[in-house]
Structures are given as structure tokens and as C-alpha cells.
Amino acid sequence: MKQMLKTKPNQRSRTAKRLDRIPPYLFAELDKKKAKFLERGVDVVSLAIGDPDNPTPDFIINKFKEALSNPSTHHYPPYEGTLDFKRAVGEFYERRFGVKLDPEKEVLALIGSKEGIAHSFLAFVNEGDIVLVPDPGYPVYNVGAIMAGAEPYPMPLHEKNCYLPSFEKIDKNIISKAKLLYLNYPSNPTTAVAGLEFLEEAVSFAKKHDLIICYDNAYSEITFDGYIAPSILQVKDAKDIAIEFNSLSKPYNMTGWRLGYAVGNKEMIKALGTIKNNVDSGVFTAIQVAGIEALKKGDNVVSRMKSIYIRRRDRLVKVLNEIGWKLKAPKATFYVWAPVPKGYDSTSFASYLLEESGILVAPGVGYGKSGEGYFRISITAPDERIEEAVKRLHKLDLSSKFEQEKH
Ligand SMILES: *Cc1c(COP(=O)(O)O)cnc(C)c1O
């Protein structure tokens, strides 16, 4: 016994094995470099993270303050969300997508959609199940699957296919072991959009192979040039097999508040709710009250933000194209996704931009193997910072790197 106690601490790791399976954080190197530059007093223009630079609108903050002063909000919230919040989500979905939801059974409040996405794997898959995930894609799909003991299987997204997965190319063996399909359009990081026809194809593929779908619609409201993003629940009978994640973070500049929701299939909503009931006990009621205000009265905020993003997007795309890129203006999200010039990979080009011009972008490979060869610029920085980046990009004289490419 004594001996065991002695040897135990050395033999056994203090942390769980599942942490070892989390892929290395690909921005670590870049973060270190950025920290070093900042320390040296370099004025780093940070365009790596997608987090709206504008504040949450006052009418939302004021509603929150009012709710905060009401002691009835100080208790444990109903874990699945307040009925008022779930009704507001239902009304928003009906108004925005023409989708009818039962607020009691088909809506679940989340502590940001990331929380729901991460927990979805605990609710929906067993150890060893395969989860089909977009590559490149939001990293939580991968890591969430791994943490639940499931196996993420990357579906490569290529520019030539408009960044839509080719379901027919997935190995039959893989499909037979797959349980869950994750999709995200408008897409982070590729900025690609999917029409209702693709969502119909996805639902029929899933039904044919007995899969369930989680559709991440975090950018449904951040769309431009007349493009309107659909909900997967607009597909007939999608509710049989699908839930959709959405969030107040991106449209209403509320990333710090942590408020999102899942909607759709009753059984899936209930299962995710059971996990939440046992883990986090739900979203602070006063934040849900603020969220209701945003969902009901936030349309003007969204259009105002969109015109800001359009201005920045156009400025950046124009300048990149003057240098030598051949980019089309993205129809959605607040990112620009672009190939790296010849002679670089994602990481070396991101390092080059940081070292030579103090501009921080996200290397595409950080979102999966198929993101290699691309980088992502976020336009959630003030106009002056975008202008500063533009000035520095011009100075770099990257055009020579594009001239070699001409055939
Ligand atoms: C930002 C983002 C989310 C999560 O946002 P929350 O703030 O957690 O609601 C989910 N999916 C994608 C693709 C995102 O970019």
C-alpha cells in the first residue's frame, strides 16, 4: 500500500488522455510572435479573430440593466431557457425563415452556440461513432467529437466545388459508421454560402444513410448584396433529423454575452437539454431578457452592421485584387478568405505578413488540412485599422509574387 502511494504520482498523468487527442493549437506559434512584437512596441494590426469591434447597441444594454435590477432574474434559470426567450426565438424563425417552431419543445437556450456545439457530441454520439465535419471548418466540431470519444471525419471543401462537400465521394464504409453530419453555411472560414437546394440534398443524404444533422447557422444574418441565407429547417421534414445552431453573438455584437440557441428536432433538443441540465443549468435570465430585445428589435442593427462590413470588405478585396489576387467579394460572414501567394504555405505566409507588415491574419490550415494554402482576414476591426492594413499591404510589393504565376 505504502509503495503504491509512493509510485502512483509518477506513473499516472494528472490529466485525462482525451486532452492528448486535441490537435495542437495552430495559432500558438503566431500568438507567441504577436506577443513578442507587441512587447517590442510594434503596432500590430490584428485581423485574425472574428469578433465584432462595435459595441452592443444601447437599447439591448438598457434592457439588460432593467432585468438585472429585478431580483426575479437572480435565481437559477430554467435550464432549457425561459419560455419568453424561446418564444422570441420562435417568432424570429417564423418572421425570418418562415419556419414554425414549438417554443416548448423545439427551442433550447445556449450559453453561446459554441457551448451547444461542444455539448452536442455528448448528447448525440457514442464512442467510436464517426462524425462528418467540414474541412476547413470551425475547430469545435473536431475537438467536440474527440472529447466525446467519437471520430471526426473531415469532408474536404474545395474552391472548385464552391466549398460544398461532395457526399457521393465519401467512402461507403465511413458513411455506414457515421452518425452525425455537421454543416456550416455561411461558412467560417471559407465565407461560402449554400442554397436551399444544397440543404435539400444534405437532408436527403442524411435520411438515406440514417444520419442526424447539426447545422451551424451562426452567420445567417451577416449576408450581403441581396443574398439571404436559408435555415436548414426550411427543408421539408428536416425537423425529423436536424437541429440548427444560431447565435446572438455575430448579428447584434454580443459575443461577450454568451447567448445562442438550438432549434429543431424535439428528441435532439431534449437530449442536448439533458446534458445542459446536468452540466451548466442554463443561461442567466437577465441575458435572455436582453436577447429577446435584440431578436425583436435588432433588424436595424443588423442592417447598419452589414453596411459597415460591406464597406470594409470592398476596400480590402479591391486592394488585394490590385496587388494580384483575383478574389470575388464574399456574399456573407465578416471574413475574406484568400489563397496565399506562390512559394508560401498558410503558416509561412501568415508569419511573413506579421513579420514584414505587422498584420495578423489566421492561417487556413488552422481550420483543417484542406485550409492549407489559404488565409483568413477578419474585417471586425475599425475602419482606420483596415486602412492601416491596406497601406501596409501596398508597401509589401507582393505583386512580383503573383507575376510569376501568370501563364
Ligand atoms: C462564432 C461562431 C460560433 C459561436 O458563436 P457563439 O458566440 O458561441 O454563439 C459558432 N460557429 C461558428 C462557425 C462561428 O464562427
Ligand as a Chemical Component Dictionary entry (heavy atoms), coordinates in Angstrom:
data_LIG
# 
_chem_comp.id                   LIG 
_chem_comp.type                 NON-POLYMER 
_chem_comp.pdbx_formal_charge   0 
_chem_comp.three_letter_code    LIG 
# 
loop_
_chem_comp_atom.comp_id 
_chem_comp_atom.atom_id 
_chem_comp_atom.alt_atom_id 
_chem_comp_atom.type_symbol 
_chem_comp_atom.charge 
_chem_comp_atom.model_Cartn_x 
_chem_comp_atom.model_Cartn_y 
_chem_comp_atom.model_Cartn_z 
_chem_comp_atom.pdbx_ordinal 
LIG C1 C1 C 0 -18.605 32.457 -33.861 1  
LIG C2 C2 C 0 -19.039 31.128 -34.288 2  
LIG C3 C3 C 0 -19.823 30.308 -33.455 3  
LIG C4 C4 C 0 -20.077 30.528 -31.995 4  
LIG O1 O1 O 0 -20.540 31.686 -31.591 5  
LIG P1 P1 P 0 -21.081 31.857 -30.119 6  
LIG O2 O2 O 0 -20.532 33.165 -29.705 7  
LIG O3 O3 O 0 -20.568 30.743 -29.271 8  
LIG O4 O4 O 0 -22.553 31.812 -30.240 9  
LIG C5 C5 C 0 -20.292 29.114 -33.956 10 
LIG N1 N1 N 0 -19.992 28.718 -35.182 11 
LIG C6 C6 C 0 -19.232 29.453 -35.995 12 
LIG C7 C7 C 0 -18.932 28.929 -37.344 13 
LIG C8 C8 C 0 -18.704 30.669 -35.568 14 
LIG O5 O5 O 0 -17.889 31.349 -36.369 15 
# 
loop_
_chem_comp_bond.comp_id 
_chem_comp_bond.atom_id_1 
_chem_comp_bond.atom_id_2 
_chem_comp_bond.value_order 
_chem_comp_bond.pdbx_ordinal 
LIG C1 C2 SING 1  
LIG C2 C3 SING 2  
LIG C2 C8 DOUB 3  
LIG C3 C4 SING 4  
LIG C3 C5 DOUB 5  
LIG C4 O1 SING 6  
LIG O1 P1 SING 7  
LIG P1 O2 DOUB 8  
LIG P1 O3 SING 9  
LIG P1 O4 SING 10 
LIG C5 N1 SING 11 
LIG N1 C6 DOUB 12 
LIG C6 C7 SING 13 
LIG C6 C8 SING 14 
LIG C8 O5 SING 15 
# 
